[in-house]
Amino acid sequence: MNKRLSDILKDADFKEILTKGFSFLLFRLGGTLAGYFFTLFISNKFGEDIYGLVAIGFSMFLILSVVGRLGLDTNMIKFFSQDTNDQESGIFYKSILKSFVLSSLLAGVIYLFKETIVLDFFKEPKPELIPFLPWVLAAIPLWSVTIISASFLRAKKKNNAFALFNNPSRFLFGLVLLIIFYSFSQEAMVIFKAHFYAVAISAVLSFGLVVYYLKTLQLKTQTNSWFFLKDSLPMMLSSSILILLGWMDTLVMGIFETDANVGIYNVSLKVASLSVFSLQAINSILAPKIAKSYAEGQTDYKRLIAFSTKLNFMISGVIVVGIIVFHKFLLGMFGEAFTAGATILFIFCAGQIINSFSGSVGVILQMIGKQKVYQNFVLAALVINLMLTFVLTPIYGGVGAAVSTVISMVFWNIGSAIYLKRKMNIVTYYRLN
């Protein structure tokens, strides 16, 4: 055992995954705890009904923002992980500009049809959501700036910065602002205002950090930015589908269920998501390494994948066991009503175990140029998810939505792992030996 550990620490790549991955994990853990405290504050101060509206609003925010990014964030990692592209700073700035404009247009269209959406789209109309929508929609283009900037930082191995801006920053800053705003007003509007200003702060800081790194603001580039965009679109579709897979169940719950049940469901999903920490941490290091190794015709990435899968599976397993054992305490923190989501939580935990068993299939496929294959898997998974969700949710409520989501997740994870093994001779799934 000691010899095995010594061999791992002597390997520079393994050591980087462990050390930088652990550093990422700490940053992400801190940010996620802020996210949970953000949710905890809302559920305790405003109740499950208001939190249900927040969950629906945030689902719209994330779905529209991923479409507005056009896949440029994912392609940014692949492109700038190669040091030879460092002089192409114009690609970054043009990507930011294109994404900001499209995100703003999408937000504008939704705002124009806001009454139709909240009154006709939901089986149980949500007119109380209308006053909050301007703050939700205004944050979308700013979040696109944040994520594209974070992706550049990820490509350049600035993993702590990526860990902060990839998601936790909006909750970290949002929690501080929410506490301040709440001291002046106890209206639910302060939640969405705090979130908007948190996203704005994240956008300014992340963009400023990239500008500082690049030391230039020029738009000129030898690489055609429209070809770069064309290469990004399959990644956008994959990312959009993944966000839909992650949030479509919440939206469908909003159509058929009360705001309170939506809140309970979303909290159960958040608690189960604790188990994905290790995968996110490992992927933050693994993605640029795979892209660089594969582009250079090397095969080192295969042993990195095997090591990463084993590490992630073991960590995820421990976390899932902890969630199951302490589920009453974890759910009860948000309020007594949220303990009703225990069954939903167990279903999501089962799905997370299968995901960790399959390995980092999405990252691998996209970093080796198989983004269209990945796109097809997640598109099929979305179709499965939509069919099952609309059939099972009206009958079984949150349990039906959770089962639908897990089945679709299992499909694309296992399917991608099989494809990589048979077509590319890359083993991503966990093996004992």
Summary of the structure (lengths in Angstrom):
residues: 433
radius of gyration: 21.0
end to end distance: 14.0
largest distance: 64.5
contacts: 1574
relative contact order: 0.12
helix: 86%
strand: 0%
